[in-house]
Amino acid sequence: MAPEGKRTGDSTRKAGPAVPASAGYLDGRLLIAMPVMGDSRFERSVIYLCAHSAEGAMGIIVNHPAGSIDFPELLQQLGIIKKGAQIKLPENAESMKVLRGGPVDTGRGFVLHSSDFFIENATLRIDDGVCLTATVDILRAIANGSGPKHAILALGYAGWAPGQLETEIQSNGWLHCDADADLIFGDDVDEKYGRALRKIGIDPGMLSNEAGHA
């Protein structure tokens, strides 16, 4: 069963100091989809888990590009910069990736970013190196050069009801591994799935569509 369209995860964690993941929970780790997942929305997906608790889970897909959406054009549509002003954007803004973060709330932007940027009462500190901000203020900061060193913009997110993610993992729908900055923020989006699998010692070519347990 694939992540459903619930807004789980929105209230599971609040902005503030990073809190270590509770025993059994996977906050700050990466989920890697298995072929048995059977949902095209999550095929070969790598998901950074922003929140995971007894209330459910919320994560951002970090390796599915959002079609032909261009970050400078998006800034124009939002009125953050004027048409033609992209030539004045800092390099990290001009090349910033826009991703499909998941099937929930796809009209909303979520910025995963390095922890060198923080907005009081708006930024969720997930661990020592990664934060999540979902306000337009961070896009303005990126556009004017005062934003985080590393960032990706995701449209939408993946959400799970209480106990749902645990059931999917037990059903061999997902593997998980430690996150690292390169897997989250790296430019080689198409290579992230294979690299995440190799990180836990699995050859992507050896994966089977047969159900079973890892």
Stockholm file with secondary structure:
# STOCKHOLM 1.0

chainA/1-214         MAPEGKRTGDSTRKAGPAVPASAGYLDGRLLIAMPVMGDSRFERSVIYLCAHSAEGAMGIIVNHPAGSIDFPELLQQLGIIKKGAQIKLPENAESMKVLRGGPVDTGRGFVLHSSDFFIENATLRIDDGVCLTATVDILRAIANGSGPKHAILALGYAGWAPGQLETEIQSNGWLHCDADADLIFGDDVDEKYGRALRKIGIDPGMLSNEAGHA
#=GR chainA/1-214 SS CCCBSCCTTTTTCCSSSCCCCCTTCCTTEEEEECGGGCCGGGTTCEEEEEEEETTEEEEEESSCBCTTCCHHHHHHHTTSSCTTGGGGSCHHHHTCCEEECCSEEEEEEEEEEETTCCCTTTEEECSSSEEEECSHHHHHHHHTTCSCSSEEEEEEEEEECTTHHHHHHHTTSEEEEECCHHHHHCSCGGGHHHHHHHHTTCCGGGCCSSCCCC
#=GC SS_cons         CCCBSCCTTTTTCCSSSCCCCCTTCCTTEEEEECGGGCCGGGTTCEEEEEEEETTEEEEEESSCBCTTCCHHHHHHHTTSSCTTGGGGSCHHHHTCCEEECCSEEEEEEEEEEETTCCCTTTEEECSSSEEEECSHHHHHHHHTTCSCSSEEEEEEEEEECTTHHHHHHHTTSEEEEECCHHHHHCSCGGGHHHHHHHHTTCCGGGCCSSCCCC
//
